[in-house]
Amino acid sequence: RIANSLFNGCINLTSINVHDNIELIESYAFHECQSLQNFTIPPKVTNIQLRLFSGCSSLSSFKIHDDVDTIASYAFFRCESLSDFRIPPKVTNIPNSLFSGCSSLSTIEVYDNIFSIESRAFFSCKSLQNFTVPSKITIIPEYVFYRCTSLSLFKIHNNVEHIGSYSFYMCQSLQNFTIPPKITNISDQLFAECKNLSRIEIHDNVEYI
C-alpha cells in the first residue's frame, strides 16, 4: 500500500519505481509532485483515487492497464504535460474535473461503455482537438469542454438529451454543431465566445433558447 499523501508536495521527485505487489495507492499520494515525469500503474491496482496525480505538471508519460475500473475526481487535475490518455475499458464514468487544466492533452481514447461524463471533465484542455461522445451518454453536464480552444471536431449522437451551460464556452476552433433532436432547451452561454462557429443546426422541437 502507498498511503494517503505519502509523497504530497515532493516537488523534486522526478521518478519512482513501484513494485508489482502494490495493491492500493491512496488519495493525494503524488499530489503536487511537480517534477514527476512518468508513472506506470502496478498490475494489482484497479482504483485511481482522488487527486492522486493532481498538480503533477511534468507528468508526460503515464501507463495504465486494462483492469483499472475506477478513476476518481481530479486524479489528473493540471497535469499540464500529459499529451494523450486512454481510458481503460472497464471504466464507466469520467468524473468531475478529471483532466481539468491538462493544457497539453490533445488525444483522448474513450471506450463506448462510458455511461457518464461529469462536470468540468475536460475543462481548459486547450490542446484537445476532437472528441466523440460515447453512445451511452445522454447528458453532457455544464463546463465539460469549457475553454477547449483547439476543439474543432466534435461528434455527438441523437440520444443526447441535455447539454449543460457553458459546455462549449470559448471553443474557438469549433466551426459547426448539430443540436441533437431530443434536446428541447439550449442552455445558458452554451456557445459563448465560439468565434469561429459559422453553422449550427437546431431542430424544431427546441422550446427554449
TORDO-317114 format. One line per 10 residues: number of its first residue (from 0); their letters; for each residue x, y, z of C-alpha. Coordinates in steps of 0.2 Angstrom, whole numbers, plus 5000, padded with zeros to 4 digits. Example, Ala and Ser with C-alpha at 12.3 -4.5 7.8 and 13.67 -1.06 7.14 Angstrom:
BEGIN
0) AS) 5062/4978/5039  5068/4995/5036
END
This chain:
BEGIN
0) RIANSLFNGC) 5000/5000/5000  5006/5018/4996  4997/5028/5010  4987/5044/5008  4998/5059/5004  5014/5049/5006  5023/5060/4993  5012/5075/4993  5021/5091/4988  5038/5082/4984
10) INLTSINVHD) 5042/5095/4971  5059/5087/4966  5053/5069/4964  5057/5065/4946  5054/5046/4946  5048/5032/4957  5049/5013/4955  5034/5004/4962  5034/4985/4964  5020/4975/4956
20) NIELIESYAF) 5014/4968/4973  5007/4985/4977  4988/4984/4978  4982/5001/4983  4988/5019/4981  4978/5031/4992  4972/5048/4988  4984/5063/4986  4999/5050/4986  5008/5060/4972
30) HECQSLQNFT) 4998/5077/4973  5009/5091/4968  5024/5081/4963  5028/5094/4951  5044/5086/4944  5037/5068/4942  5039/5064/4923  5032/5046/4922  5022/5033/4931  5016/5015/4927
40) IPPKVTNIQL) 5001/5009/4937  5005/4992/4945  4995/4977/4939  4986/4974/4955  4980/4992/4957  4962/4994/4950  4957/5011/4958  4965/5028/4954  4960/5038/4969  4955/5056/4972
50) RLFSGCSSLS) 4969/5069/4967  4981/5055/4965  4992/5065/4952  4984/5082/4953  4997/5096/4950  5010/5084/4943  5014/5097/4930  5029/5087/4922  5020/5071/4920  5021/5067/4902
60) SFKIHDDVDT) 5021/5048/4901  5008/5038/4910  5005/5019/4908  4988/5012/4914  4982/4994/4912  4965/4987/4906  4960/4981/4924  4958/4998/4931  4939/5000/4934  4938/5017/4943
70) IASYAFFRCE) 4946/5034/4941  4941/5047/4954  4939/5066/4953  4953/5077/4950  4965/5062/4948  4975/5071/4934  4970/5089/4938  4983/5101/4930  4994/5088/4923  5000/5101/4911
80) SLSDFRIPPK) 5012/5090/4901  5001/5075/4898  4998/5074/4879  4987/5058/4877  4977/5046/4888  4967/5030/4886  4953/5027/4897  4953/5009/4902  4938/4998/4895  4932/4994/4912
90) VTNIPNSLFS) 4929/5012/4917  4911/5018/4915  4912/5036/4922  4923/5051/4918  4922/5060/4934  4922/5078/4939  4937/5088/4933  4947/5073/4929  4958/5081/4916  4954/5099/4920
100) GCSSLSTIEV) 4969/5111/4916  4978/5097/4906  4983/5110/4893  4994/5098/4883  4981/5085/4881  4977/5083/4863  4971/5065/4861  4959/5055/4872  4953/5037/4869  4937/5033/4876
110) YDNIFSIESR) 4928/5017/4875  4909/5015/4871  4905/5008/4889  4906/5025/4897  4889/5029/4905  4893/5047/4912  4904/5061/4910  4904/5074/4924  4906/5092/4925  4922/5100/4920
120) AFFSCKSLQN) 4930/5084/4915  4940/5092/4901  4939/5110/4907  4953/5120/4899  4960/5106/4889  4967/5119/4877  4976/5106/4865  4961/5094/4864  4957/5093/4845  4942/5081/4844
130) FTVPSKITII) 4930/5071/4854  4917/5058/4850  4903/5057/4863  4901/5038/4868  4884/5030/4863  4878/5028/4881  4880/5046/4886  4863/5055/4886  4869/5071/4897  4883/5082/4894
140) PEYVFYRCTS) 4884/5092/4910  4890/5110/4912  4908/5116/4909  4913/5100/4901  4923/5107/4887  4924/5125/4893  4939/5134/4885  4944/5119/4874  4951/5131/4862  4958/5118/4849
150) LSLFKIHNNV) 4942/5108/4849  4937/5108/4830  4929/5091/4828  4915/5086/4839  4904/5071/4836  4888/5069/4845  4874/5056/4843  4855/5058/4843  4851/5051/4860  4859/5065/4870
160) EHIGSYSFYM) 4845/5074/4879  4854/5088/4888  4869/5099/4886  4873/5110/4901  4878/5128/4902  4895/5134/4897  4899/5117/4890  4907/5124/4874  4912/5141/4881  4927/5148/4871
170) CQSLQNFTIP) 4929/5133/4860  4936/5145/4847  4940/5131/4834  4923/5124/4833  4915/5128/4816  4899/5119/4816  4887/5110/4828  4871/5100/4827  4859/5100/4842  4853/5083/4844
180) PKITNISDQL) 4834/5081/4841  4829/5076/4859  4836/5092/4866  4822/5105/4870  4832/5118/4879  4848/5127/4873  4857/5131/4890  4864/5147/4895  4881/5153/4887  4882/5136/4878
190) FAECKNLSRI) 4892/5143/4863  4898/5160/4871  4915/5166/4863  4915/5152/4850  4921/5165/4837  4923/5153/4823  4906/5144/4824  4898/5148/4807  4885/5134/4806  4873/5127/4819
200) EIHDNVEYI) 4858/5116/4816  4843/5117/4828  4828/5105/4827  4810/5111/4828  4807/5103/4845  4818/5116/4854  4807/5126/4865  4819/5137/4874  4835/5147/4869
END
